[in-house]
Amino acid sequence: MSMRRRGRRIGFTTMAAAVTALALAATGAPVTASAASAAPAHPALPCIQPTATTNTELTTLFNDYGDTAGRWTGADSSYSVPLPDGRTAWIYSDTFLGEVNPDHSRPADSPFVHNSIIVEDDGALTTYTGGTTDAPASLVTVPGGDEAQNWYWFGDATVEGGSLRVLLLEFEKTGTGVFDFAFAGSAIASFDLATMTLTGTTELPESGIHWGSAILEDGGYTYVYGVEDQQSQKWAHLARVPSGQLTDPSAWRYLAGSSWVADPTASTRVLEGVSNEFSVQKVHGAYLLVTGDATEALSAKIVGYAALSPKGPFGHKTLLYTTPETGGNVFTYNAKAHPQFTHGRTITITYNVNSFDTADVYADVANYRPRYIDVTATLGPCAP
């Protein structure tokens, strides 16, 4: 089955019942058969009981491409956006390019860029970067910057008219270590849908929030989630803009308590414990947030929260999956769901794999490649 056709198979009925029940449980509302579609009328609130399997279609597609195409060999972020013509744009931050050795290691001279896009078209993948094939560069660079010192990582993205809008997060080097860098601001990149050519960038007002952790299109608005990153603690924040006006900073409004305000510095916390990248999707009137569990240091847990509104409150935290790769120097991060691949009771989730020892990243390409899993939710009684 082609990726294009699979992306259009959206059947929410049973999944909707599970997520709606989860959302109602988060607010303490009683769950009835009518409120949660197929949820049982029972004095005890039902809970999500997830099971996870490897998404073999996506895993095979990207592993085969990474091993044999001589172009993309791995990346992180891994957002995805359905394009109007049925293609899918996969949005990446740090990206390795080039060949893969026969022993599945990554050559020491592999090209490396800070952002890229892969477009999937009926099972065929095409990588877009800046520069040339022989001398690739990041698709978007900081104007006047030096990529060794400051760069853009990609956030979530959406389509407006004939443009793909990608949130940009600028970072700058603060020391000599691999993880010595700091956030410097947010912007938006616009790309031509047909060619993925950069057509412009828009700066966003400074607020200290990493805008672009997740995007939700709902009810005539584009909701943009961001993260307040205090290292060991992270909180989600929320802004919104009327649909089609994402690149007009004056149209942005920021959630401050229960009000939407024009001052970005007034933005208030929505949920503690999210990772820097996550997802929010609407399922049958409820809102499911999927994230790595940032309430624990270097957590292997992927969790879900639910709400009845894009602004929350999000609650009823549910463990969806525990990543098996986590251990030693290897860690996993920035899990998110991909709504266009939701089918039946199953959502598709990606997460990133990396290592604190860069030698691991070169020793085996699998130590720096996304993972693709399917999590199937069923309803059952909550544990006492």
N, C-alpha and C positions, 0 to 999 in steps of 0.2 A: 504494500500500500504506500503510495507516495505521501510525503510529508504534507503537501498542499491539501490533499483530500482529507488526511487525518485531522488537520487543523480545523476543519469545518464540521467534524463530528462532535457536536455539543449536545449532550442530553443531561439535563440538570436534575431530573425528577427525584431520584433517590438521594443523590448528593445534597440536593436542596433541603430535603427533609432533615438530613443529619446536621447540616450547617445551621439551619433555622433553629433546630432544637438546641444546638450548642449556643447560639446567640441568645435565645430566650433564657437558657440556664444562666448565662452571664449576668442577666438583669434580675434574676430571681422570679421571673414570670412563670406561671404554671404552664406546662407543656400539654397541649391537647392534640387530638388527632387532626383537628382542623387547623390549628396554629402551625403545626410542623408537618403538614401533608401526611406522611406515613408514620409519624412518631406515635407511639402507643400512649393512650391515656392511662397514666400510672402515677401513684402518689410520689414515687421517686423519679427525679429528673433523669432522662436517659443521657448517656455519655458516649462520646465518640470512641470507638475501638478500632484503631487503624491497623492495617497491615501494609507492608511495602515490598515491592519487587523492583528489579532493575527494568528500566524502560529500554528494551533491547533495540528498538528501532532507532532512537536517538543515539544510544551508545554506539551501535554499529556504524551509523552514518558518520559521526564525528571522529571515531577512532580510526576508521578506514581512511577518511579524508586526511586526518592528521598524520597517519603513518605513510601515506603513499603520494600525496599531492605535491609535496615539495614546497609547500606554502605555509600554512598554519599548523603548528604542532601543539598548541595549548594556550590557554588564556584564563583569566578570571572575570568576574562580574556576571556574565552570562544572562543578561536580560534578553527578552525576545518580544518582538512587535509584529503582529500580522499586518501586512501591507494590503492596500485595497485590491490589488490584482491577484491575491492568493499566495504571493510569496511571503516569506518570513525573514525579517531582519534580526540577526542575533548580534547583540551589542556587548562588546568586550572592553575591558580595561587592559592591564598589562598582558602583552601578547608575545609569545615566541613564534618565530617564523623559520622557514628553511626545511632542511631534511631531517629524517630520523635515521639513526644508525641501525644496522641489522640486529644489534642486541637490545634495541628499544631504548637506547640512551640518546641524549640530546647533544649534538656537537657543541664544543666549548665556544665556537665562534658563531653560534646561532644568532641571527638578527633578533633584536628585541625592541618593541615599541610600546608606548603607554596606552594606546587605544586603537581599536580596529572594529570593523563590521564584517560579518559573514552574511550573505544573502542566500537563503535556500529557495530554490525554484524547482518544484516537482522532483525533489531528491538530489538535485545538483547544487553544489556549494561553490560560492565565489567569494574570495577574501578581498576586502577593500582596505587599503592603507594609504598613507601619503608617500611621497618620494617615488621611487621606481621599484620594480621587482628586484633588481640587483642591489639597490640601496634604499630599502624601505624606511619610512619615517612614520610617526604617529599620524593618524588621519586628521586630528586637530591638535595644533600646538599653541602655546601661550604666545600672543603677539610680542615680538621682540625678546622672547625668552630663550634660554638655553635648556634643552631637555634634560641635561644632567643636573640642573638646578631647580627647574620648575616645569610642571607638566599638568595636563588634564587627565583625570580618570573619568570614565563615562558613568552616568547614573541611568535611571530608567528613561524611557522614550515613549512618544506617541506620535500619531499622524494628524496633521492639520492641513486640509486642502491638499496641495501638491507637494508638501514638505514633510520630511521626517524630523521631528524635534527631539534632540537628545540633551538631557541635562548634563552639564559639565561641572566637575569639582576640581578646582585648582589646588595643587599641593606644591610645596617648596622644600628643598633639602635643608636640614638644620644641622647636619653632622656627617660623619664619614660612615656610619653604620648603615646596614641595609634598611633598617626600620627607623632611621633618623629623618623624619619629614613631618610637616605640619600643614594643616588646612589653611588656604589663603583666600577662598571665595568661590562663588557659584556663578555659572553662566548657562546659556542655552546655545547649542549648535543647530543649524538648520541645513538639511541635505536635500538635494533633488531626489525624488523617489526613484526615477528611472536609472540614474547613473551613480547615486550615492556621492555626488560631488558636493563639497561644502559650499553653501551659498551665503553664509553669514553667521555671526555670533552676536548674542545679546547678553550684556552684563546684567546681573541681578544685584539689588541693593545688599550691602554688607549687613549681616545679622548674626554671624557666628554659627548658623545652622547649615549643615550639609544638605542642601535641597536637592532632591532627586532620588532619594532612597526607594521610592515607589510612586507610581502614577496610577490613578483610578479615574476613568471617564464615567460620570454618573449624573443624571438629572440635569443636563445642560451645563455642567461644570467639569473642568479638569482639576482634580484634587492632586496636589503634589505633597508627598510626605518627605520629611527631612529628619536628620538625626542631630541631636545635641550630644557631641562625643566628648565625654570626660574620662576617656581611657577606660577605667574599671567600671564606669557607669555610663549608660547611654539611654537617652529618652527620644521617643518619636515626637515630632512636631508636624503641624499640618497647615497648608495654605491652599487656596483655591482661586481659580480664575474662570471667567465665563468661557465656554468652549470656543476655540478658535482664536483666543487672545493671549496665548501663552507667552509670546514674545513681546507683550506690552507690559513692562514692569508696573506701570501705573494702575493696571487692572487687577493686580494681585491683591488678595486680602488674606490675612493671617489669623488663625484661630487663637484668640486670647480669652481664656476661660470659656464662656458660652457665646462670645461675640466675634464677628469677623471685622478686623481693623486694618487700616492701611499701613500702620507702622510695623515693619518686619521685626524690630527689636522687642515688640510687645508679645511676640509669639510665646505660647505657654505649652507645657509638657502634656502629651496625650497618653503615653504609655512608656513605662520603664522596662528595660531589658531587651530591646530590639537590637539587631545587628545593624551595621552601617547600610546594608542592602537587605530589603525584604519585599514582600508583595502584599497587596490588598485586592481582593476580588469580590464581586457581588454575586451571590448565589441565592436566587429565589427570595429576594428581599433582605437577606442577611449579608454581613460583610465578614469575610474570612481573612485574617492576617497571618501569614506564614513567615517565620523568621528563625534564624539560629538563636539559641537561648543565651543571650548576653547577660543574664543574671548570674551566670557561672563563668569563671575564667576558662578560656579555651574549651568551651563545652562542645561535646559531640552531639548534643541534642538539637533536633529540629522540632519546633513547637508551633501550635496554632492557637490563635485567639479569635473570638467572635464578638460582633456588636450588631446593633440594629441601625447604626448610622455610620457614615464614613468617619465622623469625628469621635466615635466611641460612645460610651466607655467600652473598651475592649476587655474581655474577661474570659473566664472558664478556660484557663490555660491547659492545653492538651498536648501530650507528647506524641509526635507523629512518627519519628524515626530517630535512631541513634547511628551515627556514621561509623562504619567499621574501620575506616582508615586512620582515625585519630589515635595517636600514641607516639611516644618518643618525640622526635623533632617534627613529625608530620601532624598537621592540624587541618581542620575543615572550617569553612566560614561562609557567611552571606547566602544562606539558603533562601529560595524564593519559589513560588508557584508560577505556572504559566497558564493563565485562564483559557487561552485559545485551544489548549490541548485537553481540557477537561472533558471527560466522557463518562456518562453514567455516574457511578459513585467514586470515580477515580480522578485525582488531580496529579499532574506531572510537576515534579519539583526538581530543581537543580541545586547543587551546592559546589563550592570550590575546594580544591585540595592544594596544599602548599607545604613547605617545610622551612623551619628556622635555619636549617643547614642547606645552603644553596647547592651543595654538592649533590644532595638528594634529587633536586630538580633536574640536574643534568644526568644523573645516573640512570633515571627511569622517567620517561615522559609522562607516565601515569601519575607521578607525584606532582605534576602541575597540569592537570586537565580537569574540566568539569565532570561531575557525575550526574546521571539522569535517572530518576526513580519515579515510580508510580505509587502513590499512596491511596489505598482504598479505604473509605470510611464506612463503618456500619454502626448502628445504634445498639446499645446494650445498657443494662443497669449500672449506675455508678457504684464504685467500690465504697464500702462503708467508711 
